[in-house]
Amino acid sequence: MRRPAPLPSTPESSGEKGAATQATRRPSRPGAAVEEKSAAAAEERPAVAEERAPAEDATLDAPEPTSTRDVWRAARARRKALRAEIRRFTQRSRRRRIIWWSSLAAVVVVIGGSIAAAYSPLFAVEKITVVGATSLDPSAVEAALSDQLGTPLALVDSSEVKAALLAFPLIETYALEARPPHDLTVRIVERTPVGVIRSNAGFTLVDAAGVALSTTPDQPAGQPLIEIDSGVDSAAFRSAGLVVRSLPADVRSQLAGVAATTQDDVTLTLSSGLTVVWGSAEDSGLKALTLSAAMGAHPGARSIDVTSPEVAVVG
């Protein structure tokens, strides 16, 4: 019977077999077995170290248990850092906002303080001064306004002042001027009388608007007699008043009488007996210059017609 062929050997088996054969063939010497045992032991020790090292590393890398307090501290630190970053990036805008609010607060304080002081007794009226009075007695006007003494300048009642000044017909307009801390100035403009009107009560002094200023039994000196049948509310009176107010001072001082039936036939009479035919109130300034020139050129004239301001007719 035939024996079967042997199986082929693997490289490892060949290597192991070769090593075994070499070991079998290696000549034996004293201590060789001890050295082989030591080498085998040395080869085994790193393996043990390698096996233990992963266990030690795993122990070092393992995270420690986290408590609630640690989480709270970490969150607080994060919020604190976030707030610091926000403050750093918004520092300029916060500075502008602080400056703006500070300025606004200063303005409010100044305005509020000024208003409070203006309405307080610190700015009460202690002195009243009347300016512009020539025919009127300033002390009489100040006495009529004495009720305003002790009143804060901001609380002076203009209606009460107006009611007090109505007692003075010569006052045409007025203006109040507060001069802190304690002075109240009253600037008045007096009415300009243009003449007197004769009536049963006597002679009434009137201005160009026909406002009665005073009434006396005798004709006041230096005031011409106005003779207008249609009254002070007529166009003839208004025209005559404008003519009188436009006269030069030297002619006005000689005026003795004014007459008119319409607004276009105003006639003046001077104390020297000279009659001036004026006409309407139009071009009164130019007519006044023409009259002055004609009076200087013809001192003995009895009448001068300046109805046409370019040419004066002397008679």
SEVEX-740474 format. One record per atom (N, C-alpha, C): residue in three letters; x, y, z. Coordinates in pm, whole numbers, plus 50000, padded with zeros to 5 digits. Layout:
N
ALAXYZ
...
***
This chain:
315
MET500864988050000
MET500005000050000
MET500875012150000
ARG500435022649922
ARG501305034549901
ARG501005045050004
ARG502065051650066
ARG501945061850171
ARG501625075350109
PRO500665082850166
PRO500305096150109
PRO501395106250127
ALA501445116450035
ALA502485127050041
ALA502235136450157
PRO503255141850219
PRO503075151350335
PRO502525165050290
LEU501785171650379
LEU501195185050352
LEU502275195650350
PRO502135206250264
PRO503145217050261
PRO503105225150391
SER504205229450436
SER504295237250564
SER504175252150537
THR503605259450636
THR503455274150626
THR504755280950660
PRO504925293850619
PRO506175300850650
PRO506435301450798
GLU505355303550876
GLU505565304751020
GLU506085291651074
SER505445281151023
SER505875267951071
SER507295265351031
SER507635269950908
SER509005268350863
SER509955275950947
GLY509525288850982
GLY510395297151066
GLY510585291151202
GLU509465286851261
GLU509555281051394
GLU510425268451391
LYS510225260751280
LYS510995248451268
LYS512465251651251
GLY512745262651172
GLY514125266451152
GLY514745271251280
ALA513955279051356
ALA514485283951483
ALA514745272651577
ALA513835263251577
ALA514035251651666
ALA515245243751624
THR515425242451488
THR516575235051440
THR517845241951476
GLN517825256551464
GLN519025264051501
GLN519295262751649
ALA518195263051725
ALA518395261651870
ALA518945247851904
THR518515238151826
THR518995224551851
THR520445223351812
ARG520745230551697
ARG522115229851649
ARG523055238851726
ARG522495249851801
ARG523385259451870
ARG524135251951977
PRO525405254151980
PRO526195246852081
PRO525855251952219
SER525725243352305
SER525395246852444
SER526625251552516
ARG526415262652602
ARG527515267552682
ARG526965270452821
PRO527825271652917
PRO527315273853053
PRO526615287353063
GLY525505287953130
GLY524735300353154
GLY523865304453041
ALA523845297252936
ALA522995301052822
ALA521545300352857
ALA521175290852932
ALA519755289652971
ALA519315300953058
VAL520195305653145
VAL519845317053233
VAL519635329553152
GLU520515331953054
GLU520405343852971
GLU519115343552891
GLU518775331652844
GLU517545330852766
GLU516345333652852
LYS516355329252975
LYS515245331953067
LYS515145346953099
SER516335353353120
SER516315367953149
SER515785375853032
ALA516195372152913
ALA515695379052795
ALA514225377352779
ALA513765365352806
ALA512315362952795
ALA511545371052898
ALA512145372053019
ALA511465380053122
ALA511435394853084
ALA512565399953026
ALA512615413952984
ALA511625416852875
GLU511435406752788
GLU510465408852681
GLU509035408952736
GLU508825401852845
GLU507475401252902
GLU507135413952980
ARG508145420653046
ARG507875432653128
ARG507275444253048
PRO507785448452930
PRO507145459252854
PRO505725456052818
ALA505485443552794
ALA504085440052762
ALA503185442852879
VAL503695439852998
VAL502875442853118
VAL502705457753133
ALA503845465153111
ALA503745479853122
ALA502795485453020
GLU502865479552900
GLU501965484452797
GLU500535481252831
GLU500345469952896
GLU498965466552934
GLU498465475453045
ARG499345479953138
ARG498925488553250
ARG498805503253211
ALA499595507553114
ALA499575521753076
ALA498225526653032
PRO497515519452947
PRO496185524252908
PRO495255525753027
ALA495385517153125
ALA494505518253244
ALA494815530853321
GLU496175534153337
GLU496525546453409
GLU496075558853333
ASP496265559153198
ASP495815570553117
ASP494315572253125
ALA493615561453124
ALA492155562453134
ALA491745568353267
THR492515565253372
THR492195570953504
THR492465585953507
LEU493595590653442
LEU493925604953441
LEU492965613053355
ASP492545607553241
ASP491685614953148
ASP490225614753188
ALA489865607153281
ALA488445606253319
ALA487995619453379
PRO486865626353332
PRO486405639153387
PRO485915637653530
GLU486255648253609
GLU485785648353747
GLU484295651153751
PRO483605646653849
PRO482155649253859
PRO481895664253876
THR480915670453797
THR480585684853798
THR479395687253891
SER479565697453980
SER478485700654074
SER477685712654023
THR476525715454083
THR475675726854046
THR476375740054072
ARG477155740354180
ARG477885752654214
ARG478905756154107
ASP479595745754054
ASP480565748453947
ASP479875753653822
VAL478725748253790
VAL477975753053674
VAL477555767553693
TRP477105770853815
TRP476665784653842
TRP477835794453832
ARG479005790253885
ARG480185798953876
ARG480605801053732
ALA480575790453653
ALA480945791953512
ALA479985801053437
ALA478695799853465
ALA477705808453399
ALA477895822953441
ARG478175825153570
ARG478385838853616
ARG479635844953553
ALA480705837153544
ALA481915842153479
ALA481665845553333
ARG480865837153267
ARG480565839853127
ARG479745852653112
ARG478745854353199
ARG477945866753192
ARG478795879053222
LYS479695877753318
LYS480575889053352
LYS481465892653235
ALA482025882753170
ALA482855885453052
ALA482045891652940
LEU480805886952921
LEU479945892452816
LEU479605907052844
ARG479315909952971
ARG479025923953007
ARG480235932852985
ALA481415927753018
ALA482625935752996
ALA482825938652848
GLU482565928852762
GLU482705931152619
GLU481675941152568
ILE480455940052620
ILE479405949552578
ILE479765963652621
ARG480265965352744
ARG480665978752791
ARG481805984152707
ARG482705975552668
ARG483845980252589
ARG483425985052451
PHE482475978052390
PHE482035981852256
PHE481035993452257
THR480345995752367
THR479336006452375
THR479806018352458
GLN481106019252484
GLN481596030052569
GLN481376043752507
ARG481626044952377
ARG481486058052310
ARG480026062452307
SER479116053352274
SER477696057152269
SER477186060652409
ARG477666053552511
ARG477246056752647
ARG477756070352689
ARG478986073752646
ARG479526087052679
ARG478716098052613
ARG478346095952483
ARG477516105952416
ARG476156107152483
ARG475576096052525
ARG474276096452590
ARG474336103652724
ILE475416101452798
ILE475586108252927
ILE475716123252907
ILE476516127252806
ILE476686141752780
ILE475356147952739
TRP474596140852654
TRP473306146352607
TRP472336147852722
TRP472216137652805
TRP471286138552918
TRP471736149053020
SER473046150353039
SER473546160553132
SER473216174553082
SER473396176852952
SER473076189952894
SER471586192852905
LEU470766182852875
LEU469326184752886
LEU468906187753029
ALA469496180653123
ALA469166183153264
ALA469586197253306
ALA470746201753257
ALA471196215353292
ALA470256225853236
VAL469796223953111
VAL468856233453051
VAL467546233653129
VAL467056221853166
VAL465796221253241
VAL465946228153375
VAL467086225953441
VAL467296232353572
VAL467356247453558
VAL468056252253454
VAL468166266853435
VAL466806273053405
ILE466056266753312
ILE464746272153276
ILE463796271553395
GLY463786260153462
GLY462896258853577
GLY463246268753688
GLY464556270453712
GLY464956280053814
GLY464596294353777
SER464766297653649
SER464416311253605
SER462916313953619
ILE462106304053580
ILE460656305853592
ILE460236307153737
ALA460806298453820
ALA460456298953963
ALA460866312254024
ALA462056317153985
ALA462496329954040
ALA461666341553988
ALA461266340853859
ALA460486351753801
ALA459126353253869
TYR458536342353912
TYR457226342753976
TYR457306343454128
SER458496345554181
SER458666346254325
SER458796360754369
PRO458686363554499
PRO458856377354549
PRO460256382854528
LEU461196374554487
LEU462546379654462
LEU462576389854349
PHE461586389254257
PHE461506398554145
PHE460206406654153
ALA459856410854271
ALA458646418854289
ALA458906433354249
VAL457846440254207
VAL457956454254166
VAL458146462954289
GLU459206470754288
GLU459466480054397
GLU459536494554349
LYS459696496454218
LYS459816509854164
LYS459146510454028
ILE458326521154005
ILE457656523353877
ILE458166536553819
THR458666535753695
THR459216547553629
THR458406550553504
VAL457996563253488
VAL457226567653372
VAL458156575453280
VAL458196571353152
VAL459086577553053
VAL458236582652938
GLY458526594952890
GLY457826600552774
GLY456756610752809
ALA456566613652935
ALA455516623252975
ALA456076637452966
THR455396646052891
THR455756660252881
THR454636669052936
SER453436666852885
SER452306674552938
SER451756668353065
LEU451916655653081
LEU451426648753200
LEU452436649553313
ASP451926647953436
ASP452786647353554
ASP453186632853577
PRO454456629153563
PRO454856615053581
PRO454496609453718
SER454576617753820
SER454256612753955
SER452796608653966
ALA451926615653893
ALA450506612053896
ALA450276598453830
VAL451006595853723
VAL450876582853657
VAL451436571853747
GLU452556574453812
GLU453136564453902
GLU452196561454019
ALA451556571754070
ALA450616569554180
ALA449406561254136
ALA448976563154010
ALA447846555353960
ALA448186540653944
LEU449476537653928
LEU449916523853911
LEU450496517854039
SER450286524354151
SER450876519654276
SER450346506054320
ASP449196501754267
ASP448666488554304
ASP449566477154256
GLN450436479854160
GLN451306469454107
GLN452556467454193
LEU452786476054292
LEU453946474354379
LEU453796461554460
GLY454866454054468
GLY454846441354539
GLY454446429454454
THR454016431854330
THR453626421054239
THR454856416254163
PRO455066403154151
PRO456186398254069
PRO456106403753927
LEU457246406953869
LEU457276412953737
LEU456546404553633
ALA456646391453646
ALA455976382753549
ALA454466382353567
LEU453966387153680
LEU452526386453708
LEU451856400153703
VAL452546410253650
VAL451926423453636
VAL450756422253538
ASP449586426553582
ASP448356425253502
ASP448246437153407
SER448386434553277
SER448326445453178
SER446916451553171
SER445886443553198
SER444526449053195
SER444316458953310
GLU444876456253426
GLU444776465753537
GLU445556478453506
VAL446716476953442
VAL447496488853404
VAL446716497153304
LYS446086490753207
LYS445296497953106
LYS444136505453171
ALA443466498953264
ALA442336505453333
ALA442806517653411
ALA443996516853471
ALA444516528153547
ALA444926539653456
LEU445436536653336
LEU445896547253245
LEU444756553553167
LEU443566547553168
LEU442426553853101
LEU442046567153164
ALA442476569253285
ALA442186582053352
ALA443026593453296
PHE443946590453206
PHE444806600753147
PHE444556601052996
PRO443656609552949
PRO443316610052806
PRO444496614152717
LEU445486620952774
LEU446616625152694
LEU447496613452651
ILE447356601952714
ILE448176590352678
ILE447566583752554
GLU448326583852445
GLU447856577452321
GLU448206562552319
THR449446559452345
THR449886545452354
THR450856544352471
TYR451056531952516
TYR451996529352625
TYR452586515352607
ALA453706513152673
ALA454366500152670
ALA454986497552806
LEU454866485252852
LEU455436481152981
LEU456766474252955
GLU457746477853036
GLU459076471953023
GLU459556467753161
ALA459736454653180
ALA460206449253308
ALA461726449553310
ARG462276455153416
ARG463716455753433
ARG464066449053566
PRO464386436053559
PRO464696428953683
PRO465866435653755
PRO465896434853888
PRO464976426453964
PRO463706433254014
HIS463656446954017
HIS462516453054087
HIS461916465154015
ASP462346468253891
ASP461896480453824
ASP460876477253714
LEU459816485353710
LEU458816484753604
LEU458766498253536
THR459096498653406
THR459136511053330
THR457906511853240
VAL457246523453242
VAL456066525853159
VAL456436536553057
ARG456536532652931
ARG456846542252824
ARG455536546552758
ILE455266559552762
ILE454006564652709
ILE454276574252593
VAL453306574852503
VAL453316584452393
VAL452076593152410
GLU452306605952428
GLU451176614952454
GLU450496618952323
ARG449246621552334
ARG448496626552219
ARG448906640952190
THR448906644252061
THR449276657752020
THR448016665851994
PRO447726676052072
PRO446526684152048
PRO446646691851916
VAL445546692651844
VAL445536700251720
VAL444706712951733
GLY443976714551840
GLY443166726751859
GLY442036724051957
VAL441166734051966
VAL440026733052057
VAL438736734851979
ILE437706728452033
ILE436366729551975
ILE435496736652077
ARG434786747152029
ARG433926754752119
ARG432586747452135
SER432126746552258
SER430836740252289
SER430216747552406
ASN429016743052447
ASN428356749252560
ASN429126747352690
ALA429936736652695
ALA430716733852817
ALA431986742052822
GLY432396748252712
GLY433606756152709
GLY434436752352587
PHE435716751752607
PHE436636748452499
PHE437256734652528
THR437006725452434
THR437496711652451
THR438716709652364
LEU439806705652430
LEU441056702952358
LEU440986688952296
VAL441276687852166
VAL441176675052094
VAL442466672452019
ASP442686659551989
ASP443826655851905
ASP443346653051764
ALA444236647751677
ALA443876645751537
ALA442816635051519
ALA442676626151617
ALA441646615851608
ALA440326620251668
GLY440246632551719
GLY439016637551777
GLY438816633551922
VAL439846628251987
VAL439736624352128
VAL439816636752214
ALA438826638252303
ALA438806649852393
ALA439846648052502
LEU440716657652514
LEU441796656652611
LEU441456664152740
SER440856675452726
SER440466683252845
SER439466693852801
THR438746699152898
THR437746709652872
THR437956720852973
THR438086732952921
THR438296744653007
THR437306755552968
PRO436956764453059
PRO436006775153025
PRO436596785452928
ASP437926786752930
ASP438576796452841
ASP439426789152739
GLN439686795452627
GLN440496789552522
GLN441946788752567
PRO442566776652562
PRO443966775452603
PRO444876783352509
ALA445926788852566
ALA446866796652487
ALA447626787552392
GLY447816792352268
GLY448576784952170
GLY447806774052098
GLN446496772652126
GLN445676762452061
GLN444686769251968
PRO444696765751836
PRO443786772051741
PRO442346767251761
LEU441426775651716
LEU440016772051721
LEU439646764651593
ILE439096752451609
ILE438716744151495
ILE437216745751472
GLU436856750351351
GLU435446752451317
GLU435056742951203
ILE434476731951241
ILE434016721751145
ILE432616717751188
ASP431656720851104
ASP430256718451140
ASP429886703651145
SER430586695351069
SER430226681151061
SER430706672851180
GLY431486678751271
GLY431896671751392
GLY433236664551379
VAL433656658651492
VAL434976652451497
VAL435026638851427
ASP433886633151396
ASP433856620051330
ASP433836621151178
SER433906633151124
SER433786635050980
SER435156634250912
ALA435116632550780
ALA436346632350701
ALA436986646150698
ALA436176656750707
ALA436726670350708
ALA437586672450831
PHE437126667350948
PHE437926669051071
PHE439226661051062
ARG439156648951013
ARG440376640851001
ARG441386647350907
SER440916653250797
SER441806660050704
SER442446672250770
ALA441636680050847
ALA442156691850915
ALA443196687951020
GLY442936676951091
GLY443906672551191
GLY445236668751129
LEU445206661751017
LEU446456658050949
LEU447216670450901
VAL446486680550855
VAL447136692750807
VAL447836699750922
VAL447166700951036
VAL447766707851151
VAL449036700551197
ARG449006687351197
ARG450156679651246
ARG451346680451150
SER451096684151022
SER452186684950926
SER452816698850918
LEU452286708450990
LEU452806722050981
LEU454166723151048
PRO455076731450993
PRO456346734151061
PRO456116741051195
ALA457066739751284
ALA456896745151420
ALA456676760251418
ASP457366767751329
ASP457206782251328
ASP455806786351281
VAL455236778551186
VAL453876781551139
VAL452866776851242
ARG453136765351304
ARG452206760051405
ARG452066769451523
SER453126776251559
SER453036785551674
SER452206797951640
GLN451996801051509
GLN451196812751471
GLN449766809051435
LEU449436796051438
LEU448106791851394
LEU447056796451493
ALA446026803051440
ALA444946808051526
ALA443626801051499
GLY443376796151375
GLY442106789751346
GLY442216780151230
VAL441346769751233
VAL441276759651126
VAL439816758151089
ALA439526758550958
ALA438136757050913
ALA438106747650794
ALA437016739850782
ALA436856730650668
ALA435406726450661
THR434906725750538
THR433556720450516
THR433606706450456
THR434686703650382
THR434936690250327
THR436406686850349
GLN436786675150311
GLN438176671050331
GLN439136677350230
ASP438586684650131
ASP439436690550027
ASP439526705750034
ASP438956712050137
ASP439006726750143
ASP439416731650282
VAL440486726250334
VAL440996730550464
VAL441626744450449
THR441246753550539
THR441756767250538
THR442326770550675
LEU443506776750677
LEU444186780250801
LEU444216795450817
THR444136800050940
THR444236814350971
THR445346816251074
LEU446316824951042
LEU447426827451132
LEU447136839651219
SER447876840951327
SER447666852251420
SER447986865651356
SER448786865651249
SER449106877951178
SER447986882251084
GLY446956874351067
GLY445846877250978
GLY446006870450843
LEU447106863150819
LEU447326856450692
LEU446396844450680
THR445756843550562
THR444876832050534
THR445606822750437
VAL445616809850474
VAL446296799750391
VAL445246789850343
VAL445116789250209
VAL444216779450149
VAL445026766750124
TRP444686756650200
TRP445506744450197
TRP444946733850102
GLY443686732250100
GLY443076721650019
GLY442986708650098
SER443346697450036
SER443286684350102
SER444566681650180
ALA444586670550251
ALA445756666950330
ALA446836660150246
GLU446576657850119
GLU447576651550034
GLU448746660950009
ASP449946655350003
ASP451186662949980
ASP451356673950085
SER450966671050209
SER451046681450314
SER452496685450340
GLY453426675850333
GLY454826679250357
GLY455356689050254
LEU455056686650126
LEU455506695650020
LEU454806709150028
LYS453536708950066
LYS452816721650080
LYS453386730050195
ALA453836723450303
ALA454426730850415
ALA455706737850371
LEU456526731250290
LEU457746737650241
LEU457426749450149
THR456416747750063
THR456026758649972
THR455496770650050
LEU454726767950158
LEU454186778850240
LEU455296786550310
SER456286779350364
SER457386786150434
SER458176795050336
ALA458396790050216
ALA459126797950118
ALA458326810150076
ALA457026808950058
ALA456186820150017
ALA456086830650127
MET455976826250252
MET455906835850364
MET457196843650377
GLY458356836950349
GLY459626844050356
GLY459786853850242
ALA459256850550123
ALA459386859250008
ALA458366870550007
HIS457206868550072
HIS456146878750073
HIS455656880450216
PRO456416887850298
PRO456026889450439
PRO454736897450457
GLY454346905650365
GLY453136913550381
GLY451936907650311
ALA452006895550266
ALA450886889350194
ALA449716887250286
ARG448496887950229
ARG447266886050308
ARG446706871950291
SER447056865450179
SER446596851750157
SER447606844250070
ILE447716831550096
ILE448606822850017
ILE447836809949989
ASP447816806449861
ASP447116794149820
ASP448176783649781
VAL448196772549861
VAL449156761849831
VAL448416749049791
THR447216750849735
THR446486739149690
THR447306731049590
SER447996738049502
SER448966731749413
SER450356733849473
PRO450966723449529
PRO452226725349603
PRO453386730149517
GLU453316728449383
GLU454426732749298
GLU454476748049285
VAL453286754449287
VAL453216769049267
VAL452306774949373
ALA452836784549451
ALA452016791249554
ALA451426804049493
VAL450156806149520
VAL449466818149472
VAL449376827849590
VAL450036839249576
VAL450096849049684
VAL449156860549652
GLY448366864649750
GLY447436875549727
GLY447546886549831
***
